[in-house]
Amino acid sequence: MAEGLESWRKLYHRILVSLPASEMPQIQQRLQQTNPATVLLRPKIEGVWEEITRDDNWAPFYELLRRVQNPYLSDSSLPDLSRAK
């Protein structure tokens, strides 16, 4: 798997350096629109899962779900999913 990632990185780098500098702002904008603002690393996922399995506490899951689905909204404008089924 690491080999595949390294090959992808090299290819991506070659493509980027072949493009004119004038296109970089557009590429940056596309990346910001499509890349996740909330990155889910294993410790975060395990922490949320621990709350569910230990205490049947789904609140951290719903909070994480809100942040993933609405990464650029303020907390006050996010819907309350803690009672969702």
C-alpha positions in Angstrom: 0.0 0.0 0.0 2.8 2.4 0.8 4.3 1.8 -2.7 1.0 2.8 -4.3 0.8 6.0 -2.2 4.3 6.9 -3.1 3.7 6.3 -6.8 0.6 8.4 -6.6 2.5 11.2 -4.9 5.2 11.2 -7.6 2.7 11.3 -10.4 0.7 14.0 -8.7 3.9 16.1 -8.2 4.9 15.6 -11.9 1.4 16.8 -13.0 1.5 19.8 -10.7 4.9 21.0 -11.8 4.0 20.7 -15.4 1.1 23.1 -15.1 1.5 26.9 -15.4 1.7 28.9 -12.2 -1.3 30.9 -13.3 -3.5 27.7 -12.7 -2.3 27.2 -9.1 -5.0 29.4 -7.5 -7.7 27.4 -9.3 -6.2 24.1 -8.2 -5.9 25.4 -4.6 -9.6 26.4 -4.7 -10.6 23.0 -6.0 -8.6 21.2 -3.4 -10.1 23.3 -0.6 -13.6 22.5 -1.9 -13.1 18.8 -2.2 -10.7 17.8 0.6 -12.3 17.1 4.0 -11.9 19.8 6.6 -12.3 17.2 9.3 -9.8 14.4 9.1 -10.9 11.3 10.9 -7.9 9.6 12.4 -8.1 6.3 14.1 -7.8 7.7 17.7 -10.8 10.0 17.1 -12.9 7.2 15.7 -11.9 4.8 18.5 -12.7 7.5 21.1 -16.2 7.9 19.7 -16.7 4.2 19.4 -15.6 3.7 23.0 -18.3 6.1 24.2 -20.9 4.1 22.3 -19.8 0.7 23.4 -19.1 1.6 27.1 -22.0 3.9 27.9 -24.3 3.7 24.9 -23.5 7.4 24.5 -24.1 8.5 20.9 -23.6 12.2 21.5 -19.9 12.3 20.4 -20.8 10.3 17.3 -23.5 12.8 16.3 -21.2 15.8 17.1 -18.5 14.3 14.9 -21.1 13.6 12.2 -22.2 17.2 12.3 -18.7 18.4 11.9 -18.0 16.1 9.0 -21.1 17.0 7.2 -20.9 20.8 7.9 -17.2 21.6 8.4 -17.5 25.3 7.7 -20.6 26.1 9.7 -20.5 27.5 13.2 -21.7 25.3 16.0 -24.8 27.4 16.5 -25.9 27.0 12.9 -25.6 23.2 12.9 -28.6 21.0 13.3 -29.0 19.1 16.6 -28.6 15.4 15.6 -28.2 14.1 19.1 -31.8 12.9 19.1 -31.7 11.6 15.6 -32.6 8.0 15.0 
